[in-house]
Amino acid sequence: EALTWGEKGKPGLLLVHGNSAHADWWSFIAPYLAQDYRVTSMSLAGMGASDWRETYAFQDFAEDAEAVARATGLYEAGPPIYIGHSFGGSQVFFAAAAHPERMRAAVLVDTGFGGPPPDSPEGKRMLEQQARNIPTADRAAWVYPTEEAALARFRFMPPQVAGNLFIADFIARRSLKRAPLPDGAGEGWTWRFDPAMWNKLDRSVMMGMTAAGPPKVTIPLVHIFGDRSV
């Protein structure tokens, strides 16, 4: 799944969303960027309206990103800029380190690289929070009887209040799809992402790249974090 804004021939800008999100997370800001760029927002495999896979891997996300960028005309003015939010920033970072020739620069937004020691109080708190909020196959398979019931369960990860409720409502509605109710009495609503993605994620290539320390990035790289973001 890919959404586009702006004229072909302008400098390219590829937007990559975070965990369990989708291309429409960028829809409220992309039109502003399209004044100066040819903009594409993609849904990573296993999320949004993109197909699910038997396995997911950093190198596959990187290949998908380049394929989407080329298919939507982002390379007509030279290599594009990649912007990744959270989990998407991890994918952009990997692509920047492994394939610097594919992009002019990279921007990471609220992307986590490790955290506090797991045996520290803060580390234990974060692990408990992740256990409650990272989707699992049994929790995410729940089918809600109405769209309103599903929307009432929408949460950010980590949990925090939305700064603009109309944006949260917009992306929440785009996060849902129709699904058969468990009792066979018609259809309800469920989330579009693959609930087993984290169990299917192959980290071996990324771990190998970072085994000897942070990989060298030779292109311009910016990391932005939200001042009031959890």
N, C-alpha and C positions, 0 to 999 in steps of 0.2 A: 504494500500500500504506500503510495506516495502522493503528496499534495504539492502543488506548485503555485508560485506567484511571481510577477515581474516578467520583464521582457528577456527573451533569449539574446545573448550577446553582451549583456551586462556581466560584471564579475559574479562568479558563482558562490552560493552560500548553502551548505548542507546542514540541516538541523536534525539532531538525533536525541530522542526523548529518553527518559529514565525508566527504571524497573516497573513493569506492569502497566506502563503508560501507552501512548499511541501518538500518531502524527498530529492529531488535532490539539495536543497540548501546546503547540506553537501557533495555532491559528489566530489567536488574539494579538500576537505581536508581529507575525510574518508580514502582513500588509505594509507595516511601517518600514521594515527592512527592504521590501520590494521596491521602494522608491529608488534605491541605489544598486540593488542586486537582483540577480535571477535566483530565487529562493526555492529550495525543495525541503520538505519535511517528510521523513520516511517513518513507517512503523517497522520496528525490528521484527525479525522472524519470531513467531510465537506470541506476538503482541498486536494489538489493534486488529485490523483486517488482514494482516499478513498470515500466511499459512504457518501451522505448527510443524515442528521437526522431531525426528526421533532423538537427535542430539543437537546441542548448540555449542558453538566454539567461538573464541575471540577472532580467530582467523577467518571464520565464515562470515561473521558480522562485518569484518573489514572488507571482504570481497563484495558482500551485498551493498555496502555503502558506496563503493566505487561504481558498481553496476548501476545503482539508482541514480547517482550523480551524473553519469555519462548519458543514461537514457533520457534524462530530463533537461539536458542541455547546459549543465553547469560548467563544462570544460571549454565552452566556445571562446571564452576570454582568458584562457589559461587555467591552471589548477585552482580549484575553489578553496574557500575557507570552510573548515569543518567546525561546528559548534555542538558540543554534547553536554547534556544535563545529567548529573548523577551517574547512574549505570551507563547511560549513553556516553558520558564523558570518559568512562573507562575504555569504552570501545574506540572513541576518538583518540585517546592517548596511545592505545595499542597500535592503531593504524598509523599515527604520526611517527612512532618509533620504528615500526616495521616497514612502512612504505612512505617515507617523507616526500618522495617524488609525486605523490598523488594529491598533495594539498599545498596551498600557499602559506597557510598558518592554521593553528588550532586554538580553540577556546573551550575551556572546561568550566562548567557552572555547577557549583556545589557537588563536586565529585570527591568521594572518600577514597583515601589510600591508606588502608589499615585503620588502626584506632588504638585506644588505650590497651594496656596489657590485659588479657582476658581474666586474670585472677585478681585484678584490682576492683575496688567497689564500682568505679565507673564502667569498667569492662564488663562486669557481671550484670550491671543494669542494662547495658546496651544489648547483651546477648539475650536477656529475658525479653526485652522489647522486640528484638528481631523475631524471637520465637512466637510472639503473639501476633506479629504483623506481616511477616513475610508469608506470602500465599503458600498453601500446601494443597495437595490433591484432594484431600477430604473436605477442607474448609471451602475452597474456591469452587468446588463442584456444586455448591448449593444453588438451587434455582428458586428465585423469589416469585411469588404469585403475581405481583404487579410491579410496574416500573417504579411507582412511588416507594414501595417497600425496598426495592434494590437501591434506589437513590439515597434512602435514609441510612444505608449501611456504608456509603462511600466514605473512605478515609484517606488522608495523606499518610505517607510513610517517610520519616517518623511522624506520629500524630501531631498536628498543629492546626491552628485556626487559619482558614483561608483569608488572605488580605482582601480579596474581591470575591464575594459570594457568587456573582453572576458568572465569573470565570470558572469557579469550582463546579457550578451547576452545569455549565456548558461541557466541560471535559468529563464530568461524571456521566452525563447522558451519552456521550460518544464512547464511553467505556463499556457499554452494555450491548448484548445481543439476545435475540429470542432463543429459547431452548425448551425442549419438552419437559413438562412437570414430572416429577418422579412417580406420581400415582397414575400417570397416563391421562389425566383429565385436562388436556389442552396444553398450551404453551405458557411459559413464564419468562423471566429474564435472568441472565447470568453474565459474568464478566467475560470479556473477550480474550484475555491473556491465557496462555498455557499454564495451569497451576503447577505443573511438574517441571517448569523450566529450570529452576535452581538445581533440582536433582539431575537433570539432563545436561547441565553446563559442564563442558570439558575445559578445564583451566590449565591443562598441561603446557601448552605453548606459551601462554602468558607467564606461568610460573618459571618456565625455563628461561624466558627472556629476562626475568628479574632476579634470577638466582644469585648473580654476582653483584647485585646492587641495582639502583635505578638505571634503566636503559637510557642511553644518550638520545636526546631529541635535537635534531639539527635545524628544525624550522622554528619560526617564532611561535611561542606557546604562552598563553595567558590562562591563569586559573582565578576564577571569580567565585567568591562565596557570599551568600546572603547575610547581611549584618543581623537580621532578626530571624534567620532560618534555624530551626532545630538541627 
